[in-house]
Amino acid sequence: MSLSLEQLRAFAAAVEAGSFSGAARKLGKAQSSVSGLIISMENSMGIPLFDRSKRSPRLTEAGMALINDVNAVLASHQNLRQTVSSVSKPIA
């Protein structure tokens, strides 16, 4: 199983926004792109993250179990970027 940061960002944004269209607005992407990223994430893991039977998608039990870890990975990635930026020196 391999997940991209883009998939993790789409998942986290959808949870935060409460909808795929809200996530798309937040990320500056098309709604179909966000949906596709989340579907590919679900397919890669073999589990549904959202219940799509209602008007607004709701997290499944698996989605609820994963969201804190996803947010932690995204925060760690941001911290890593900041650290690299603060210690970076141009290569001569």
N, C-alpha and C positions, 0 to 999 in steps of 0.2 A: 504494500500500500504506500502510495506516495501522494502527499498533499502539498499544494502550492500555497504560498503566502496569499496569492490572489484569491484562492478558494476560501482560505481562513478569513480574510478580510470581508468577503462577500457574506459569509455565514454570520460573522459578528455584526456586520452592518444590518443584516436582515433581522436579527434578534433585537438589536437596539431600536431600529425603526418600526418594527412590528409588521413590516411588509416588504416584499421584494421591490416594489416600485419606490418605496421610501429609501431602501438601501441603494437602489440605482441612482437616485437623486444625490444622496450623500457621497457616493463614489464617483459620480460623473460618468456613469455607464448607462447603457440601455437596460431596461428591465429584463429583456430576454437574455442578455449577457449574464446578469446576476443569477437568474434562474438556472441558466446552463452551468454556471460555476458550482452552484449548490447541488444540482443534480449529479454532476460529475463527481463531486465530493461524496455524496451519498452512495453512488455506484462503486466508487473506489473502496469505501469502507464496508459496503454491503448492508447498510442500515439506513432507514429513513430518519432524517433529522427534523423534518417538519410534517405535521398532519395538514394536508391540503384539502380536507373534506369540507371545511367551512370557508366562509368568505375571506377571512384573513388566516394566513398560515400560523399554526401554533406549534411550538416545540414539542417533539416527542420526548419520551423519557430519556432516550439516547441523546437527543439534542441538549436536554437539560444537563445531562451528565458531562457533556463535552464543552459547553460554552465557557466555563471558568478556565479550563485548560487552554482553550483557543485564545481567550483574552490574555492569558499569561504568556503564551508563545508570542503573540503580537506585541505585547509590552516588552518582552525580552529582546525581540528583534529591533524595536525602536531604541532601546537602551544600547544595544550593540552598535547600531548606526551612529548614535551620538558619541559613544566611546571612540569608535574608529575615526570619526570626524575630529574629535578633540586631540587625538594623538597622531593624526596624519601629517606627514611632511611630503612635499612634492618630491617625486623621484627625479633625480637629476640625470 
